[in-house]
Amino acid sequence: MEELPMCTTLVVGEKATADGSFLVARSADSSSLKAQHFVVHPAVKGQKGVYSCKAHGGVNDFTYPLPEDAMRYTTVPNWKTQLHGAVGFNEAGLGLTGTESIFASDEVLAIDPYNVESGITEDDIPDVILPRCRTAKEAAALLGEIIETQGCGEGFGVAFVDEKDVWYLETGSGHQWFAERTPADMYFASGNQGRLGVYDPANPNQMASKTLVSWATEKGFYDPAKGPFNFSAAYTRDDGRDRVYNDPRVWVMQKYLNPSLEQPVDAGRSFPVYLKPEKPVTLADMKALMRDHYEGTPHDPYANGLNGDEPWRPISVFRTYEAHVMQVRPWLPRPIGEVIHIAFGMADLSVFVPFYQGLEAVPEQYGMGTDRCDSVSVYWKYRRLQTLVMTDYDKLAPVVKKAYAAWEADTAELAKSMEEEFVRLWKDDEAKALEMLNTFNLGVLASAEALAEDLLNEVFTIRTKDIEESIVFKNNKSKD
């Protein structure tokens, strides 16, 4: 299976954030033509049969039994297959984001290769896990069980979050895996690398495949005489492919949250797995990092002319098809306590729009869009603007960023007021509270779309004027 160098992930424990919320962010990257939809999957009772990746036009022939009673859940899938759901919450309050593409070492895969024909992949994980699992730990355990028994079709990392925990799982080979609860007062950052470290079978905050250590020992990938078992050192790739493509992204996230930390950019294997941030992490911090492209440094590939040959791959790339921040606030009623802030397309030139867990339906344009530009689908409303801005990034990006920043600030204030009213209503009339929430959320979606359309017209006007001035063809006296 072709290696797709996608995604950047950041997971923050609840005691490391400014307001006590869990924060999980990921940038999903592969193709700017991969239109994304937003889908609300209704609860289903009395199901029979199996889920089939192949039946949906997915990447392989993975199958898994359908749950008899499936919970309601949301996903942000690929337009073509409606699979690869990227991110979502279910009615029980479980959320997931995946996957972060990671790679086992060539030596490990020579012995236990990925099951590319019928192993589980990122196409399948949301639609298998979210209809049936209720907690982050349960979800990580089930995915691990599937990896052990059916294999995985590729290497990946997946984050699971609920109102009590956030867990992160990484694959080590075709059938080996390791999952760990993110420490409450720390954060974890990853950029297309297996990064989880020391594993202790007695640690209740860790889970792994039954033979994780013994298999590595037997095959010569771990020597107990040399110290504690380290998952990433034993199983995952660490070579020149990581130095400029992956390491700088982890480095910049750790530098942003721990400014005093000094470490070589290309020393990825020695980067701490977890760090306590020097100040509490905010939702704004998560958005800023998903938008990061080494601004103010010689490695910025967008300022001073586009530079596709820049060796440091930034977090925010043009081929990002969506980025998101999951926010879980356990002290609030679940319909407003869990939110996915989604930026369609390239996050640097997009706006993060909140989708509340209690949102019951979305307008039809959120289920539209293909790999061909159109003027109706939500994805292409944002992508058309981004494409135009990239034709003169230095001049046009500030126009878009200023407008989106103002919209996000204004919307946050409106959301705060709505949430306060929701809490008051929820105590006595849940139906009325949900009606108010849905009216508000749909209004926010419409407002963001309208802003994108207005900005497209504004930027188009600027570009039209610029082009005219460059080829105006006046006569000598400029009289006609």
C-alpha positions, 0 to 999 in steps of 0.5 A: 500500500502506498505510504501517504504522508498525512496528518499532524496530531496534538493531544492535551490532558484536562489539567494542562488546559486553561479551562479544564477541557480535553483538547485534541487536534489533528490536521488531515492532509492528502489532497486538496481535491478530496472534498469532505462532507459532514454526516450525522448517522442516526441510531439504528435498532435491530441491525444484522450483517457485517460492515464491509469496507469493499462494499463502500468502495474502500481501500480493501476487503475489511469486514466486521459485524454490525452492532445490533443496536448502533448509536447515533454518531457523526463523521467527516468522511471522504466524498467518494466513499463516505468512509474515512470519517476523520473525526466525530462524536457519538451519543454516549460522548465518545469522540475519536480522530484518526488517523495519523499515518505512522510507519513501522520499521522496514525490519519489523514489517518484513516479519509482520507486514500490514494486512493490506488485503483485509486489515482495518484501516483509517477508512473503517475505524470511525464506522466500526468504533463510534456506533458501539463503544461508549468510552475512550478506553473501551474504544482503544481496547476494541481497536487493539483487539481487531488489530491483533486478530485481523491485522491492520492494513496500514500504520496509524495513530488514533486518539479517543476522548470522552468526559473522563479520559483521552487515550492514544493508540499506535500500531507497531506492525501488522498485529502489534499495538500500544495505547496510553492514557495521556497524562492529565497535566501533559500534552502529546504531539505527533507528526507521522511518527510512532512516538509512544515510549516506555511500556509497563504491563502493570501500568493501568494507564497503558494497554497493548497487544498480548505479545508486544514485548515477547515478540519484539524480544524473540525477533531481536528488536528488544534486548531486556538487558538494555533497559525498559521496553520502549515501543517506538524504539523497538517497532517504529521507523526512525531514519532520514525520512523523518528528519525534515518531514516529521521532526520539525512539526513536533519540534514547533509544537513543543517549542510553541507550548514550551518556549524555553525548551532547547532541542535540535530540530532533527533529534526527533527520537529524543524529543519528550513523548509528553511535556507539561506546557509552560502555560495552560493550553487554550482552544486558540493555541490549538487552532494556531498550531493547526495553522502553523507554517513556520511563520517568521522563519526562513522555513515559511514556504508561503511568505515571500513567494511560494516555495514548494521545495522547502524541506521542512514540511509545515503543519498547515499545507495546501493539500490539507482537506480539513483540520479540527479541534475536539473540545470536551468540557465534562462540566457542561451538558453533553450537547454543548460540552462536546464540540468539534471546531472544523476548518475545511481545507487549508487551516491557515486560510480557513475558519474554525466553525463549531459543530456541537455534539447536540447538532441534529442535522446539517444543510444539504450542502454539507453532504455535497462536493466531489473532486471537481470545483462547484459553487454549492458545496461547503467544502468548495466554498472554502477551498475556492477562496484558499486557491485564489489567495495562494496566487498572491499569498503575501497580499491576500492572506492578511485580508482573509486571516483578519476577517476570519479572526474577527469572526471566530472572536465574535462567534466565541462570545455569541457561543458563550451566551448561548451556552449559558442560556442552554444550561438554564433551559436544560434543567427544566426543558431539554427539548427547548434547550436543544431546539435553541442549540440547533437554531444557533449552530445552524446560524453559525454555519450559515454565517461562516459560509456567507463570510467565505463568499464575501471574502471570495468576492473581495479577493477576486476584486483585488486580483482583478484590479491587480491584473488589470494594472499589470496589463493595462495597455494605455497609449502614450498620453493615457487618454483612452 
